[in-house]
Amino acid sequence: MLVYELPLKICFLTPLPSVCVSEKIGQFISGALRMSENDSLYRKNDRFQSYTFDQPFPLESEHIYQEGKIYTVRIRTISQELAEFFIGRLPLYADGCLQVLGGELKIIPRYLLERVHTLTPVIVKTKQGYWRNQMQEDEFEKRLKANLIRKYNFFQHTQLDGNFCLFRRMEFMNRKPVRVTHKNISLLGDKVSLTAAQNETAQELLYMALGTGVGENNAGGCGFLGYRFR
């Protein structure tokens, strides 16, 4: 498995508040996939998303992205087919909200990960809403781990169990929940830092997570990871 990263130059066709930008970029990517001649690219992402993206930078001090100004957004995926589609077809797609100007494709190397941290909020959904009202931090950790195992089993067509340590320490980096706009509602997420376990399975899953994100709503730009190698 390899993680592909595409730093893309983009510009917005209208001013856009930062709280709405992830949803708009997610809709743009999803729309381009639906318009693809290769319908399997869209259907392959029905259950778990094999891509995610961060917020465009630089972020304006007013937290409003300006019309016509060029920004950079990073898209990551564990699918070479999808990476090639993004680099070749996103500049040709238009939705009236943003335009992709181009970019380049690179591969994130496979070194020993020391730590990963979320650059966009990680979302863990419950039937009652925000997780802190429903579970303790240790259950939150278990949910993150279980979600990554399900993704790995799905993409690698295997049956990995949970009998291993994934990360040695988790720290929350936000004092209050971070709001994420999604389908006309607001989801609440968190920023977390995870100290990676050094066993082979943990390293495999966390490397995958660089391309898929952690938690849920990854194709909406949630759970995008920064990382540090040893």
C-alpha positions, 0 to 999 in steps of 0.5 A, spaced: 500 500 500 502 506 498 499 513 500 499 518 494 498 526 495 496 531 491 498 538 492 493 542 488 492 549 486 485 552 486 481 558 486 474 560 489 469 563 484 465 566 490 468 568 497 467 562 502 467 562 509 472 557 512 467 553 516 463 551 509 469 550 505 470 543 506 463 541 504 464 545 498 470 541 496 467 534 498 462 536 493 466 538 488 470 532 488 464 527 489 461 531 483 467 530 479 467 522 480 460 522 479 461 525 472 467 520 471 466 515 465 469 510 469 463 509 474 467 504 478 471 510 481 465 512 484 462 506 486 468 503 490 467 509 495 460 507 497 462 504 503 469 507 505 472 513 502 479 511 500 481 519 500 481 525 504 483 532 504 485 538 508 483 545 508 486 550 503 492 554 505 493 560 507 487 561 511 485 568 511 485 572 517 478 573 516 476 566 515 473 567 509 477 565 502 477 570 497 474 570 490 480 569 485 485 568 490 490 562 489 490 557 495 493 550 495 489 544 498 492 537 499 488 531 497 491 524 499 488 517 497 491 510 497 488 508 490 493 510 484 487 509 480 484 515 484 490 519 484 491 519 477 483 521 476 484 527 480 490 529 477 488 529 470 480 530 471 479 535 476 482 541 473 477 539 467 471 539 472 467 545 474 461 546 479 461 554 479 464 554 486 471 553 485 476 551 480 482 546 480 488 549 476 493 543 477 498 540 481 503 534 482 503 527 484 507 525 490 508 519 494 509 519 502 514 515 504 514 509 508 518 511 514 517 509 522 511 514 524 512 517 531 506 521 531 500 523 527 495 529 529 489 531 526 489 537 521 482 537 520 477 535 526 476 528 527 468 526 527 465 520 531 458 520 530 453 517 535 445 516 535 445 522 540 450 526 537 456 529 540 460 523 543 462 527 549 455 526 552 455 519 550 462 515 552 468 516 555 475 517 552 477 510 552 471 508 548 473 514 543 479 511 542 476 504 541 472 507 536 478 510 532 481 504 532 475 499 530 474 504 524 481 504 522 481 496 522 474 496 518 477 500 513 483 496 512 479 490 512 475 493 507 481 495 502 486 490 503 480 484 503 483 481 509 480 480 516 485 483 521 483 483 529 484 488 534 489 484 538 494 489 538 496 496 540 495 502 535 497 508 539 500 509 546 498 516 547 492 520 545 492 528 547 486 532 545 488 539 542 482 543 542 479 546 548 472 546 545 468 542 540 470 544 533 464 545 528 464 542 521 458 544 516 455 537 513 449 537 509 445 543 512 447 541 519 453 542 524 457 536 526 462 537 532 469 534 532 476 534 535 483 535 534 487 529 537 494 527 537 496 520 537 503 517 539 504 511 534 505 504 537 511 501 534 509 494 532 508 493 524 500 492 524 500 499 528 505 502 523 501 499 517 494 502 519 497 509 521 500 509 514 494 507 511 490 513 515 495 518 512 491 517 505 484 515 508 483 520 514 481 517 521 474 517 524 468 519 519 466 523 514 473 523 511 471 524 504 468 531 507 475 533 509 475 530 516 480 527 520 486 529 515 492 527 518 499 531 519 505 526 521 512 526 524 517 520 522 522 518 527 
